[in-house]
Structure formats: C-alpha cells, structure tokens
C-alpha cells in the first residue's frame, strides 16, 4: 500500500503526470467554470426559463408533460431494440424523436436547465472543429449531410445524459436493457453458428486456405448484414452485460448475476463466431483491462477475503487455459487469428493497408481542417488517392478517418475525450467510492476501450448501431462522474 502511495505521489509530480492532470478537466477547473458561466449557456437557460413560465399552466395540468420521462425512456428502449432489426433511417428517426422529446421536456418542465459536465468541453470542441471542416470543405453540401449525422448522434448523447443525470438508477435500466437485447442477439448468432449461414460477401481470403480453415461467419440481424458490423455492436455491448454481472454480484443478487453472466458469455461466444479479427483484438484488450480492474478492486476493496483472491486467480488461469484449448481445437480459429499477423500475405490485410496509405496521403494534403465530414465526401475525395482496384467506403481506421475528414485538431479533440474518460476512470477505480460506482465507471471504460481498439482497424464505429452505444456509454460515464464524489 505504501508503494502505491509513493508511486501516486511520484506520478503527480512527474512531467507526464502534470500534463495528463492538466488535460483532465474537473468541475473545479477554471476552464469548466468559464464554460458553465458562459454567455451562450446563460442565454440558453434564460430562454428555457421563459418558455417554462410561458407554458406553466400546461405543464401543471398536462398528463403528457408529467410523464415525459417515462415516454422518453420508452422511445429509448424502442431505439435500442431497433438497432438490431431496423434500417439506419428508422434508427435515425427514433434518435430524433428521443432528442425532440428531451428538448420539449426542458422547455416545459419547471426548473429544468441545460447543464454541462466536465467532458463537454472536449465534446463541444470536437463538434465545433468538425463544423468548421464543413465550412471549409470543397463539397459543403455533402459535408453538411455528414455533419448532420454527427449532430443526430450528439442528440442521442444529450438525451441519454439528461435522462440519467438526476436519476442515477436509470443507469442500471439503460445498461440492463442493452445487455438483454445484446444477449438475445448473441443467442441468435449462436443459433446461426449451429445451423450455418451462407456468406453474403467475400469475407475471408479463400485463395490460400484449406476448407477446414474457413470460418462460418455469423452476421446476426443487424442491417446491412455484415459480420464486422455485428462484431462492432457486440463489442460495444459486452461491457454492459459484464458490468451487470459484477454489479449484481456486489449486490448479492445471485439470480440476476447468473443471467447477466450467461448473457456476457454468449456475447463473447458470438464475437468469436463473427470471425472479426478487429473484434478479436478488441476482446483481448477488454479482457486484459477487465482482469486488471477486477484484480485491483479485489486486492484493495476486499483485501481481507483470501477466498475471493483465490477464486479470481482460479478464474483467470482457467479462462486463459480454456481460450488456448479452444484455439488449439479449431483450425479455422487458428487460421483466422494467425492471419492478423500475416501482413500483406492476407488479401484483406493488404486491402486495408492500401486504404490506410491512401487515406494518410489524403490527410497530409488536408491536415489542418480536413476534407469535410461524412462518408460521401470521403469517397469522392478518396478516388484521387486510391490505389487502382482498391475502392473503399472509409479509412478502415477511426483516428485516420477523423484526421482526414476534420483535420489534426479534430483528432486531438476526440483523443482528449477518450483521454479524460481513461484518467477519470482511473481516479474513480483507485478512490474510496462505492463498489457499485466503480463497476459502472469500469463498464463504460471497458466498452469505450473495446470500440477504440476495434476502430483502429475498421470504421464500423460510424454505423449508428455502434456510434449510438458509444455516446450512450459516454453519457452514462459523464452522468455518473457528476454523481460520484471521489475521495482523494
């Protein structure tokens, strides 16, 4: 314990520690206080106060207004269900309805205000820079359409945040609902694996593979059908099921813990069956992070329970052995994992490398403010840089996509968001706050980490099925950081 405290003191006084601490905006910081007291925010809340006074009688008598929270939660639930079955247009419409209802609520319900949190500084900066890239784009109309999609996702973030910020128990509802829906999707994927599905595209390099090395890649119900999209959704959702498992364990609610554990295991199994190598990388990172966090909590918050430490060690060791045996038993899985390291010897890898090279050249030519947001602008510009025969819908790398579309400063702003999530998570996990709060914050961190790792080699992140969950986890994280008073 003394060693940890000494390391903490050394870290805080070190050059790197000072830089990271400076980038972590807290509610006590001058930057946050300036944003909170800004002219725009004050005028916005003055407008809402005026609107609430104007419609005060309506808000007092209307059943619709009194039940707006319930109605919003209903449409959020509908949105989360639609993610696994509906086309993107319907999903976008439901996001808009959720945001519109949230806006109506703040306009009508007495005392409601537009509040910000310490993450919003980086989030608004990221959006502002992306907006500037639209203004300076060679294709402003196409770029504006891409930016409109970003605003829809941001609307989802505002909706999730505002429905949770004063009602922490709703966090469990959102995470639980996502866990249940993702578990149902996972069980359907397991069904597809057992009964087999026809490949709908060239999802594997068959030129150098034996038949026994080819995977039966499942794609679930998400539209458009694609194993990588399914994997992105399951990666984003896994931490919710795992978080619910640990939460119910901490609460000693055995039946719900068992159900959550089964759901989390089914999601992991379904991820394996997608054959998505980016998802395998993400799962490895998420699992390592889960082991480290759970180990820290057990060794520090349950330091007197030797049996729990032994159980943790047993689960970790047996889990690693089980994974190794599963890989040894499956030639197809061995081949799929080995192809990650095959570089250009694998056609899919080679394709991505060509796209990365072209996208990086695009970024270098437009490093300051980018080409403009959106898939359409990227595709039209990419044609000027692409290697012949290697057309692409995106950069197959989220950081590279952000840099190419909106420039280096947008990438720095987005990185700032992720960095603050990491730093604030670490502060919470090593603090003396409740186990339940640590679990919720950890679940958000693990989910966001998984999406970022997957996003290094794919741009499934930009699909609404994944992007909406990303903003939901960011909103849950921000709302719970607001509620969580860390003891330093």
HELIX and SHEET records of a PDB file:
HELIX    1   1 UNK A    2  UNK A   13  1                                  12    
HELIX    2   2 UNK A   15  UNK A   23  1                                   9    
HELIX    3   3 UNK A   30  UNK A   36  1                                   7    
HELIX    4   4 UNK A   39  UNK A   54  1                                  16    
HELIX    5   5 UNK A   56  UNK A   61  1                                   6    
HELIX    6   6 UNK A   63  UNK A   66  1                                   4    
HELIX    7   7 UNK A   68  UNK A   82  1                                  15    
HELIX    8   8 UNK A   88  UNK A  108  1                                  21    
HELIX    9   9 UNK A  120  UNK A  135  1                                  16    
HELIX   10  10 UNK A  140  UNK A  164  1                                  25    
HELIX   11  11 UNK A  169  UNK A  195  1                                  27    
HELIX   12  12 UNK A  211  UNK A  213  5                                   3    
HELIX   13  13 UNK A  227  UNK A  250  1                                  24    
HELIX   14  14 UNK A  254  UNK A  274  1                                  21    
HELIX   15  15 UNK A  277  UNK A  301  1                                  25    
HELIX   16  16 UNK A  306  UNK A  329  1                                  24    
HELIX   17  17 UNK A  331  UNK A  338  1                                   8    
HELIX   18  18 UNK A  339  UNK A  341  5                                   3    
HELIX   19  19 UNK A  343  UNK A  345  5                                   3    
HELIX   20  20 UNK A  347  UNK A  365  1                                  19    
HELIX   21  21 UNK A  375  UNK A  382  1                                   8    
HELIX   22  22 UNK A  398  UNK A  406  1                                   9    
HELIX   23  23 UNK A  408  UNK A  429  1                                  22    
HELIX   24  24 UNK A  435  UNK A  455  1                                  21    
HELIX   25  25 UNK A  460  UNK A  462  5                                   3    
HELIX   26  26 UNK A  464  UNK A  483  1                                  20    
END                                                                             
